[in-house]
Amino acid sequence: MKYFNRIQFIIAFFFILITVVTVLIVSFMLYNKFSNTAEDTAELNMGQVVEQVKYNLEMYVKNLTSIFEVVEETIDRSSSFSSPILEEQLNSIMKTREDLISIAVFTRDGKRVVNIPKLAMRPNTLLQRQSWFYSALENPEKLSVSSPHIQNLFKTQYRWAVSLSKQIAYQQHGMDNKGVLVVDMNFKTIDELSRQVVFGKRGYVYIIDSYGNIVYHPQQQLIHAGLKYEDLERVLTYSYGSYQDELDGEQRMITIKTVNPIGWKVIGVAYKDELLTTKSELGTFLLWFLIVVIIFVLLLAIFVSARISSPIQRLAKSVKMLGEGHLNTPIPVSGIYEVEELSRRYHVMLQQIRHLMDQIIVEQEAKRKSELDVLQAQINPHFLYNTLNSVIRLVEKGQSGEAVSAITSLSRFFRISLSKGKNFITVQEELEHVRHYLIIQTIRYKNKFHYTIEAEEQVLPCLSMKLILQPIVENAIVHGIEQMADKGMIRIVAKVDDGKLLFEIMDNGLGMSQNVMDRLLLHEVPNSQGSGVGVRNVNQRIHLHYGSEYGIQFDSELEEGTTVRISLPLERSQEEGEA
C-alpha cells in the first residue's frame, strides 16, 4: 500500500490517465468531426501570414536603409578618406551587425576609393556593369536595393548578398568628388524570414523584384533548371490581392503583397486541398470540445492538487515557523508516504540542531573564558621589568616620591587586571586601570607626553569588557608618540553615543596609513616593545561577545595623529540596578 501512496506514483498515474484519455477523446472526435475549414478563413489566415512576411521585409529594408544612412552620414562628416578616424568609425559600424559584409566607395568610373574590410579587389569584376552600380548613377538621389547576387568584388569567400547603393559626394585630398557608396548585406536574413513560412505541407512563399526576377524561392534550383514553373507575368499585374489558379491539375490560392519602398512582391502559394480542411460546424464543435476537456482536467487537477498539496502546505507552514526561530513548533506527520517520511526526517534533524546549538553555546562560553584567561596571562613581563627598572633609577636619584607613585600605580594596575577573575568591570574601573598605566608610562618616558581622561557621569557605573583600553593606549605611545620630537598628548573620553557606550582614544602622534590601519584589525602587527595584548585581539573579543556591530574603528592621518573609537553596548552593572 505504501507504494501506491507515493507522490511519484500518484503524479505519474493521474497525468498518464489525463494524457491517454485526452488523446483518445481528441483522436476520436477529430477523426469524426474534423474536416475542411471555411475558404474565407483560410484565405484570411494566408493573407495575414504573407502580410507578416511583407512587414518583416519592410522592417528589414528599413534597418538596412538606416545603416546605409549612418554610413553615408559618417563619410559626409569626414574631411578625408585618408583619415584614420573614418576607418575606425566604419569598422565600428561593421561590428554592429553580423549580416554586414562590406562597405565600399567607388568613383564614377569604377575605381576603388575605400573599402571595409580592407581586402584586395578581384580582377575582371565588371564593376560598371553590375546593376547596383549603374542604378546608383542613373538615379543619383535614390537609394537602390539590388536583387540577391553573388558578392564578387573582393578576394574573400563568395557570399549571397543584397547591395544598397547610392551616389554620394565626398572629399579626398581637399577636393570635392562624386562616387558610389555600396553596402553589401548578407542575404541569409531574407532567406530565413521566408523559409520558415509554410501553408500546409506543400505551400510556400517566394519573392520577386519589380522587374520579375526571383529574389527568393524555396525551389529556386528547380526554377533555374526549368523543372518548375511560376506564372510571373500574371503576378506582376498585381500589387496587392489574391486569386486562384491551377497547376498540374491542382487548385492553388495565390496571395500577393508589395514591399515598400523597394517594389518587391511577396507571393504566398497554398494548395486548397490542404487549407480547406474544416466545415462550418467546426466553431461549435471546438467550443464544446474545449468545455468538456477543461471541466474534466479541472476536476482531476483539483483532486490531485488537494491530495498532494494539503500535507505539503501544512509541512511548509511548520518549516516556515521553524525558520523564524520557533524551534519548538510541532512537525505534522501526515499525508502521502513521501511527506510522512520528510516530516519524520525533518523532526530528527531538528532534534540534532537543538542538540548542536546547545553544544555550541557551551563551547563558545568555554572558548570566551579560555581566550580571556590566555589574554590576561599574556601581559608582557617586559612591562613589569621596565617599570621596576624605572623605580630603581628613581630611588637611586633620590626621587622617592615618584618611586612610591610608580609602585602604587603598578600595584593598582595589576589588581584591576586580575579583578578577582571577573571578565567584566565597570567603566570607572577600566578608566582607573588605564590611568595607572599612563602614570607608569609618563614616569618611564620622563614626561614625554601628557594625558587627560574624561567620562560622562552616567557611563561610570556601566559594564565594560576588561583590558580593552590599555592595548590601544600602549599602541599610541609606542607607535605614535615615542618617535616624536615634540611632546605628545593622549586624550581618553568615555561617553554615550547613539545609545552605545563609546570610548575615544586620541593622540597627536605620527599617525598611520590606511594600509597599517587595515592590518591592525586583520593581522597582528609585530611589536617587540608592546604588552602583547594586541589591538586585533581586543577587536576579536568584542566581536565574539557582542557581535560585529560593535568593535574598533580607526581614524588617522600621517603626521596629524590617530583617533580610535571602541563601541560597546550600554549595560548597567548589577550593583547599580539593585541600588
C-alpha positions as CSV (number, residue, x, y, z in Angstrom):
1,M,0.0,0.0,0.0
2,K,2.9,2.4,0.7
3,Y,4.0,2.2,-2.9
4,F,0.5,3.2,-4.2
5,N,0.6,6.1,-1.7
6,R,3.9,7.6,-3.0
7,I,3.8,11.0,-4.6
8,Q,5.7,9.8,-7.7
9,F,3.1,7.0,-8.4
10,I,0.2,9.4,-7.8
11,I,1.5,12.1,-10.2
12,A,2.6,9.6,-12.8
13,F,-0.7,7.7,-12.7
14,F,-3.0,10.6,-12.9
15,F,-1.1,12.5,-15.6
16,I,-0.8,9.4,-17.7
17,L,-4.5,8.9,-17.2
18,I,-5.1,12.6,-18.3
19,T,-2.9,12.2,-21.3
20,V,-4.3,8.9,-22.5
21,V,-7.9,10.0,-22.0
22,T,-7.3,13.4,-23.7
23,V,-5.6,11.8,-26.7
24,L,-8.3,9.2,-27.1
25,I,-11.0,11.8,-26.9
26,V,-9.2,14.2,-29.3
27,S,-8.4,11.4,-31.8
28,F,-11.9,10.1,-31.8
29,M,-13.6,13.4,-32.1
30,L,-11.1,14.8,-34.7
31,Y,-11.5,11.6,-36.8
32,N,-15.2,12.0,-36.9
33,K,-15.7,15.8,-36.9
34,F,-12.6,17.5,-38.3
35,S,-12.8,18.4,-42.0
36,N,-12.4,21.4,-44.3
37,T,-12.0,24.9,-42.9
38,A,-14.0,27.7,-44.5
39,E,-12.3,29.2,-47.6
40,D,-12.6,32.8,-46.3
41,T,-10.9,31.8,-43.1
42,A,-8.1,30.1,-44.9
43,E,-7.6,33.0,-47.3
44,L,-7.6,35.4,-44.4
45,N,-5.0,33.4,-42.5
46,M,-2.9,33.1,-45.6
47,G,-3.1,36.8,-46.2
48,Q,-2.1,37.6,-42.6
49,V,1.0,35.4,-42.9
50,V,2.0,36.9,-46.2
51,E,1.4,40.4,-44.7
52,Q,3.6,39.5,-41.8
53,V,6.4,38.4,-44.2
54,K,6.0,41.6,-46.1
55,Y,6.1,43.6,-42.8
56,N,9.2,41.8,-41.7
57,L,10.9,42.5,-45.1
58,E,9.9,46.2,-44.8
59,M,11.3,46.4,-41.3
60,Y,14.5,44.7,-42.5
61,V,14.8,47.1,-45.5
62,K,14.2,50.0,-43.1
63,N,17.0,48.7,-40.9
64,L,19.3,48.4,-44.0
65,T,18.4,51.9,-45.0
66,S,19.2,53.2,-41.5
67,I,22.6,51.5,-41.6
68,F,23.2,52.9,-45.1
69,E,22.3,56.4,-43.8
70,V,24.7,56.1,-40.9
71,V,27.5,55.1,-43.2
72,E,26.7,58.0,-45.6
73,E,26.5,60.5,-42.7
74,T,29.8,59.2,-41.3
75,I,31.5,59.6,-44.7
76,D,29.9,63.0,-45.2
77,R,31.2,64.3,-41.8
78,S,34.8,63.1,-42.6
79,S,37.2,65.6,-44.0
80,S,39.1,63.0,-46.0
81,F,39.1,59.3,-46.7
82,S,42.7,59.1,-45.5
83,S,41.6,60.0,-42.0
84,P,42.2,57.0,-39.6
85,I,39.2,58.2,-37.6
86,L,36.9,57.5,-40.6
87,E,38.3,54.0,-41.0
88,E,37.8,53.3,-37.3
89,Q,34.2,54.6,-37.4
90,L,33.4,52.4,-40.4
91,N,35.0,49.4,-38.7
92,S,32.8,50.1,-35.6
93,I,29.7,50.2,-37.9
94,M,30.7,46.8,-39.3
95,K,30.9,45.3,-35.9
96,T,27.3,46.4,-35.0
97,R,25.7,44.0,-37.5
98,E,26.7,40.4,-38.2
99,D,25.0,40.5,-41.6
100,L,27.1,43.4,-42.9
101,I,29.6,42.0,-45.5
102,S,31.4,45.1,-46.7
103,I,31.3,48.9,-47.1
104,A,32.9,50.5,-50.2
105,V,33.1,53.7,-52.1
106,F,34.0,53.8,-55.9
107,T,34.5,56.7,-58.3
108,R,32.0,57.2,-61.1
109,D,34.4,55.4,-63.5
110,G,34.7,52.3,-61.2
111,K,37.9,53.0,-59.3
112,R,38.0,52.0,-55.7
113,V,38.3,54.8,-53.1
114,V,38.0,52.9,-49.8
115,N,36.6,49.6,-48.7
116,I,36.0,47.9,-45.3
117,P,37.2,45.3,-44.6
118,K,40.5,46.0,-46.3
119,L,40.6,43.3,-48.9
120,A,42.1,43.3,-52.4
121,M,39.7,43.5,-55.3
122,R,39.2,40.7,-57.7
123,P,40.2,41.3,-61.3
124,N,37.6,41.5,-64.0
125,T,34.6,42.1,-61.7
126,L,32.9,44.2,-64.5
127,L,32.0,46.7,-61.8
128,Q,30.4,49.2,-64.0
129,R,28.0,46.6,-65.5
130,Q,26.7,45.5,-62.1
131,S,23.0,46.5,-61.5
132,W,23.6,48.3,-58.2
133,F,26.4,50.5,-59.8
134,Y,24.5,51.8,-62.8
135,S,21.3,52.1,-60.8
136,A,23.1,54.5,-58.4
137,L,24.4,56.5,-61.4
138,E,21.0,56.6,-63.2
139,N,19.1,57.6,-60.0
140,P,21.6,59.7,-58.1
141,E,19.1,60.9,-55.4
142,K,17.6,57.5,-54.8
143,L,18.8,54.6,-52.6
144,S,18.9,51.5,-54.8
145,V,18.4,48.0,-53.4
146,S,19.7,45.2,-55.7
147,S,18.4,41.7,-56.2
148,P,20.3,39.0,-54.4
149,H,23.6,38.2,-56.2
150,I,27.0,36.7,-55.6
151,Q,29.3,39.3,-54.0
152,N,32.5,39.0,-56.1
153,L,34.2,42.4,-55.6
154,F,36.9,41.4,-53.1
155,K,39.2,38.5,-52.6
156,T,37.3,36.6,-50.0
157,Q,34.7,33.8,-50.0
158,Y,31.8,34.2,-52.3
159,R,28.6,35.3,-50.5
160,W,25.0,35.7,-51.4
161,A,24.3,39.3,-50.9
162,V,21.9,42.3,-51.3
163,S,23.6,45.6,-52.3
164,L,22.4,49.0,-51.2
165,S,23.9,51.7,-53.4
166,K,23.7,55.5,-53.9
167,Q,25.7,58.3,-55.5
168,I,27.4,60.4,-52.8
169,A,29.7,63.4,-52.6
170,Y,32.9,63.1,-50.7
171,Q,36.2,64.9,-50.1
172,Q,39.6,63.5,-50.9
173,H,42.9,65.4,-50.9
174,G,41.0,68.6,-50.3
175,M,38.9,68.2,-53.5
176,D,35.1,67.5,-53.8
177,N,34.3,64.3,-55.7
178,K,31.3,62.2,-56.5
179,G,31.2,58.4,-56.3
180,V,29.0,55.4,-55.5
181,L,28.7,54.1,-52.0
182,V,27.7,50.4,-51.7
183,V,26.8,48.5,-48.6
184,D,26.6,44.7,-49.0
185,M,24.3,42.8,-46.6
186,N,24.1,39.0,-46.2
187,F,21.1,37.6,-47.9
188,K,20.8,35.0,-45.2
189,T,18.3,37.1,-43.2
190,I,15.8,37.4,-46.1
191,D,16.2,33.7,-46.7
192,E,15.4,32.9,-43.0
193,L,12.4,35.3,-43.0
194,S,10.9,33.5,-45.9
195,R,11.9,29.8,-45.4
196,Q,10.0,29.4,-42.1
197,V,6.7,30.3,-43.8
198,V,4.7,27.3,-45.0
199,F,1.0,26.7,-45.8
200,G,0.1,23.2,-45.1
201,K,2.6,20.6,-46.2
202,R,3.4,21.9,-49.6
203,G,2.6,25.6,-49.5
204,Y,5.3,28.2,-49.6
205,V,6.3,31.8,-50.1
206,Y,8.5,33.3,-52.8
207,I,9.7,36.8,-53.6
208,I,10.4,38.7,-56.9
209,D,11.7,42.1,-57.6
210,S,9.9,44.8,-59.5
211,Y,11.3,43.5,-62.8
212,G,10.1,40.0,-62.3
213,N,13.4,38.5,-61.2
214,I,13.1,35.9,-58.5
215,V,14.7,37.1,-55.3
216,Y,13.8,34.0,-53.2
217,H,12.2,30.7,-53.9
218,P,12.4,27.6,-51.8
219,Q,12.7,25.6,-55.0
220,Q,15.0,28.0,-56.8
221,Q,17.2,25.3,-58.3
222,L,14.2,23.6,-59.9
223,I,13.1,27.0,-61.3
224,H,16.5,27.6,-62.9
225,A,16.6,24.0,-64.2
226,G,13.2,24.5,-65.9
227,L,11.6,21.7,-63.8
228,K,9.2,24.1,-62.0
229,Y,7.2,27.0,-63.4
230,E,5.7,30.1,-61.8
231,D,3.3,32.4,-63.7
232,L,5.3,35.6,-63.1
233,E,3.6,37.6,-65.8
234,R,0.3,37.4,-64.0
235,V,1.9,38.1,-60.6
236,L,3.4,41.3,-61.9
237,T,-0.1,42.6,-62.8
238,Y,-1.0,42.6,-59.0
239,S,0.4,44.9,-56.3
240,Y,-2.0,43.5,-53.7
241,G,-4.7,40.9,-53.9
242,S,-5.5,37.2,-54.2
243,Y,-6.6,34.9,-57.0
244,Q,-6.8,31.2,-57.7
245,D,-5.0,29.2,-60.4
246,E,-4.5,25.6,-61.5
247,L,-1.1,23.9,-61.9
248,D,-0.8,20.3,-62.9
249,G,-4.4,19.7,-62.1
250,E,-4.3,21.1,-58.6
251,Q,-6.1,24.2,-57.4
252,R,-3.9,26.8,-55.7
253,M,-4.5,30.0,-53.8
254,I,-2.2,32.9,-54.6
255,T,-1.9,35.9,-52.3
256,I,0.3,38.9,-53.3
257,K,1.7,41.8,-51.2
258,T,4.2,44.5,-52.3
259,V,7.1,45.5,-50.1
260,N,7.5,49.3,-49.9
261,P,9.5,51.2,-51.0
262,I,11.6,48.8,-53.0
263,G,8.8,47.3,-55.0
264,W,9.5,43.6,-54.3
265,K,6.5,41.3,-54.2
266,V,5.8,38.6,-51.7
267,I,3.7,35.8,-53.1
268,G,2.1,33.1,-51.0
269,V,1.1,29.8,-52.6
270,A,-1.2,27.3,-50.9
271,Y,-2.9,24.2,-52.1
272,K,-6.7,24.3,-51.5
273,D,-7.0,20.6,-50.6
274,E,-4.7,21.3,-47.6
275,L,-6.1,24.5,-46.4
276,L,-9.8,23.9,-46.7
277,T,-10.0,21.0,-44.1
278,T,-12.9,22.0,-41.8
279,K,-16.6,22.6,-42.1
280,S,-18.9,25.3,-40.8
281,E,-19.7,23.4,-37.6
282,L,-16.0,23.5,-36.6
283,G,-16.5,26.5,-34.3
284,T,-19.4,24.9,-32.3
285,F,-17.6,21.6,-32.1
286,L,-14.4,23.2,-30.8
287,L,-16.3,25.1,-28.2
288,W,-18.0,22.1,-26.7
289,F,-14.8,20.1,-27.0
290,L,-12.9,22.7,-25.1
291,I,-15.6,22.9,-22.4
292,V,-15.6,19.1,-21.9
293,V,-11.8,18.9,-21.7
294,I,-11.5,21.9,-19.4
295,I,-14.1,20.5,-17.0
296,F,-12.5,17.1,-16.9
297,V,-9.0,18.4,-16.4
298,L,-10.1,20.9,-13.8
299,L,-11.9,18.3,-11.7
300,L,-8.9,16.0,-11.9
301,A,-6.5,18.8,-11.1
302,I,-8.5,19.8,-8.1
303,F,-8.5,16.3,-6.8
304,V,-4.8,15.7,-7.4
305,S,-3.7,19.1,-6.0
306,A,-5.8,18.6,-2.9
307,R,-4.3,15.1,-2.5
308,I,-0.7,16.3,-2.8
309,S,-0.6,19.9,-1.7
310,S,-2.5,19.8,1.6
311,P,0.0,17.9,3.7
312,I,2.9,19.7,1.9
313,Q,1.3,23.0,2.8
314,R,1.0,22.0,6.4
315,L,4.6,20.9,6.5
316,A,5.7,24.1,4.7
317,K,3.9,26.2,7.3
318,S,5.6,24.4,10.2
319,V,9.0,24.7,8.5
320,K,8.5,28.5,7.9
321,M,7.8,28.9,11.7
322,L,10.9,27.0,12.4
323,G,12.9,29.2,10.1
324,E,11.6,32.2,12.0
325,G,13.2,30.8,15.2
326,H,10.3,28.9,16.7
327,L,12.3,25.7,17.3
328,N,9.5,24.1,19.4
329,T,7.0,24.1,16.6
330,P,5.5,20.6,16.1
331,I,6.1,18.9,12.8
332,P,3.0,17.4,11.3
333,V,3.4,13.7,10.3
334,S,0.6,13.0,7.9
335,G,-0.3,12.8,4.2
336,I,1.3,10.7,1.4
337,Y,4.3,8.5,2.0
338,E,7.0,10.9,0.9
339,V,5.5,13.8,3.1
340,E,5.4,11.5,6.1
341,E,9.0,10.4,5.6
342,L,10.1,14.0,5.1
343,S,8.3,15.1,8.3
344,R,10.0,12.3,10.3
345,R,13.4,13.1,8.9
346,Y,13.0,16.8,9.5
347,H,11.9,16.1,13.1
348,V,15.1,14.1,13.6
349,M,17.2,16.8,12.0
350,L,15.5,19.5,14.2
351,Q,16.4,17.5,17.4
352,Q,20.0,17.3,16.2
353,I,20.1,21.0,15.5
354,R,18.8,21.8,19.0
355,H,21.4,19.5,20.5
356,L,24.2,21.0,18.4
357,M,23.0,24.6,19.3
358,D,23.2,23.8,23.0
359,Q,26.6,22.2,22.5
360,I,27.9,25.2,20.5
361,I,26.6,27.6,23.3
362,V,28.6,25.7,25.9
363,E,31.7,25.5,23.7
364,Q,31.5,29.2,22.9
365,E,31.2,30.2,26.5
366,A,34.2,28.0,27.4
367,K,36.1,29.4,24.4
368,R,35.5,33.0,25.5
369,K,36.5,32.2,29.1
370,S,39.7,30.5,28.0
371,E,40.6,33.3,25.5
372,L,40.2,35.9,28.2
373,D,42.3,33.8,30.6
374,V,45.0,33.5,28.0
375,L,44.8,37.2,27.2
376,Q,45.4,38.1,30.8
377,A,48.3,35.7,31.0
378,Q,49.9,37.4,28.0
379,I,50.7,40.6,29.9
380,N,54.2,41.1,28.7
381,P,56.8,40.7,31.6
382,H,58.8,43.4,29.8
383,F,56.3,46.0,31.1
384,L,56.9,44.8,34.7
385,Y,60.7,44.7,34.1
386,N,60.8,48.2,32.6
387,T,58.6,49.6,35.3
388,L,60.8,48.1,38.1
389,N,64.0,49.4,36.4
390,S,62.4,52.9,36.3
391,V,61.6,52.6,40.0
392,I,65.2,51.7,40.7
393,R,66.6,54.7,38.8
394,L,64.2,57.0,40.7
395,V,65.3,55.6,44.0
396,E,69.0,56.0,43.0
397,K,68.3,59.6,42.1
398,G,66.6,60.2,45.4
399,Q,63.1,60.7,43.8
400,S,61.4,58.6,46.4
401,G,58.0,60.3,45.9
402,E,57.9,59.4,42.2
403,A,59.1,55.9,43.0
404,V,56.3,55.4,45.5
405,S,53.8,56.7,42.9
406,A,55.1,54.3,40.3
407,I,54.9,51.3,42.7
408,T,51.4,52.3,43.9
409,S,50.2,52.6,40.3
410,L,51.8,49.3,39.3
411,S,50.1,47.6,42.3
412,R,46.7,49.0,41.4
413,F,47.3,48.3,37.7
414,F,47.7,44.5,38.4
415,R,45.0,44.5,41.0
416,I,42.4,45.7,38.4
417,S,44.0,43.5,35.7
418,L,43.2,40.4,37.9
419,S,39.8,41.7,39.1
420,K,39.2,38.5,41.1
421,G,38.8,36.6,37.8
422,K,35.9,38.7,36.5
423,N,35.7,39.2,32.8
424,F,33.7,42.5,33.0
425,I,34.4,45.5,35.2
426,T,32.8,49.0,35.4
427,V,33.8,51.8,33.1
428,Q,35.2,53.6,36.1
429,E,37.5,50.6,36.9
430,E,38.6,50.3,33.3
431,L,39.5,54.0,33.2
432,E,41.3,53.7,36.6
433,H,43.3,50.8,35.1
434,V,44.4,52.8,32.1
435,R,45.1,55.8,34.3
436,H,47.6,53.8,36.4
437,Y,49.2,52.5,33.2
438,L,49.6,56.1,32.0
439,I,51.2,57.2,35.3
440,I,53.8,54.4,35.0
441,Q,54.5,55.3,31.3
442,T,54.9,59.0,32.0
443,I,57.5,58.2,34.6
444,R,59.2,55.8,32.3
445,Y,59.2,58.2,29.4
446,K,60.2,61.1,31.6
447,N,57.1,63.2,30.9
448,K,57.4,62.9,27.1
449,F,53.6,63.2,26.9
450,H,50.7,64.3,29.0
451,Y,47.2,62.8,29.1
452,T,43.6,63.6,30.1
453,I,40.8,61.2,31.0
454,E,37.2,62.4,30.7
455,A,34.0,60.5,31.3
456,E,30.3,61.3,31.5
457,E,28.9,60.6,34.9
458,Q,26.2,58.3,33.6
459,V,28.7,55.9,32.0
460,L,31.0,55.3,35.0
461,P,28.8,52.5,36.6
462,C,28.2,50.8,33.2
463,L,29.9,47.5,32.4
464,S,32.9,47.2,30.1
465,M,34.9,44.3,28.9
466,K,38.2,44.2,30.8
467,L,41.6,45.2,29.3
468,I,40.4,47.0,26.2
469,L,41.8,50.5,26.7
470,Q,45.4,49.6,27.8
471,P,46.4,47.9,24.4
472,I,45.1,50.9,22.5
473,V,47.0,53.4,24.7
474,E,50.2,51.3,24.5
475,N,49.9,51.3,20.7
476,A,49.5,55.1,20.7
477,I,52.6,55.5,22.9
478,V,54.9,53.1,21.2
479,H,53.9,53.7,17.5
480,G,52.6,57.3,17.7
481,I,54.4,59.3,20.4
482,E,57.7,57.7,21.2
483,Q,59.3,58.7,17.9
484,M,58.1,62.3,18.1
485,A,60.4,65.2,18.7
486,D,57.7,67.3,20.3
487,K,55.7,66.5,23.4
488,G,52.8,64.1,22.9
489,M,49.2,64.2,24.1
490,I,46.8,61.4,24.8
491,R,43.1,62.1,25.5
492,I,40.7,59.4,26.6
493,V,36.9,60.1,26.6
494,A,34.1,57.8,27.7
495,K,30.5,58.8,26.8
496,V,27.1,57.7,25.5
497,D,26.7,58.0,21.7
498,D,23.6,56.9,19.7
499,G,22.6,54.5,22.5
500,K,26.0,52.9,22.8
501,L,29.0,53.1,25.2
502,L,31.8,54.8,23.3
503,F,35.5,55.1,24.2
504,E,37.6,57.5,22.2
505,I,41.4,57.4,22.5
506,M,43.1,60.4,20.7
507,D,46.7,61.2,20.2
508,N,48.8,63.7,18.3
509,G,51.4,61.2,17.3
510,L,52.9,60.2,13.9
511,G,49.6,58.7,12.6
512,M,49.1,55.7,10.3
513,S,48.5,55.0,6.7
514,Q,45.3,53.2,5.6
515,N,47.2,50.0,5.0
516,V,48.6,49.9,8.5
517,M,45.1,50.5,9.9
518,D,43.7,47.6,7.9
519,R,46.5,45.3,9.1
520,L,45.9,46.2,12.7
521,L,42.5,44.6,12.6
522,L,43.3,41.8,10.2
523,H,46.8,40.7,11.2
524,E,48.8,41.2,14.4
525,V,51.4,43.9,13.8
526,P,54.8,42.8,15.2
527,N,55.6,44.7,18.4
528,S,58.6,43.8,20.4
529,Q,58.0,46.6,22.9
530,G,54.3,46.3,23.5
531,S,52.4,44.3,26.1
532,G,51.5,41.6,23.7
533,V,47.8,42.2,24.2
534,G,47.2,43.3,20.6
535,V,44.6,45.6,19.0
536,R,43.3,42.7,16.9
537,N,42.7,40.5,20.0
538,V,40.6,43.3,21.6
539,N,38.5,43.7,18.4
540,Q,38.0,39.9,18.2
541,R,37.0,39.7,21.8
542,I,34.4,42.4,21.3
543,H,33.0,40.8,18.2
544,L,32.9,37.4,19.8
545,H,30.9,38.5,22.8
546,Y,28.8,41.4,21.5
547,G,28.6,40.8,17.7
548,S,30.0,42.5,14.6
549,E,28.1,45.8,15.1
550,Y,30.4,46.7,18.0
551,G,34.2,46.9,17.9
552,I,37.1,49.2,17.0
553,Q,37.3,51.9,14.4
554,F,40.4,53.9,13.3
555,D,40.7,57.4,12.0
556,S,44.2,58.5,11.4
557,E,46.3,60.9,9.2
558,L,50.1,60.8,8.9
559,E,51.9,63.5,11.0
560,E,48.5,64.5,12.4
561,G,47.6,61.8,14.9
562,T,45.2,59.0,15.5
563,T,41.7,58.6,16.9
564,V,40.5,55.1,18.0
565,R,36.8,54.5,18.8
566,I,35.6,51.5,20.7
567,S,31.9,50.9,20.8
568,L,30.1,48.6,23.3
569,P,26.5,48.1,24.3
570,L,25.3,50.3,27.1
571,E,24.9,47.8,30.0
572,R,24.4,48.7,33.6
573,S,26.1,46.9,36.4
574,Q,24.1,44.7,38.8
575,E,25.1,46.8,41.8
576,E,23.6,49.9,40.1
577,G,20.4,48.0,39.2
578,E,20.0,46.8,42.8
579,A,20.6,50.3,44.2
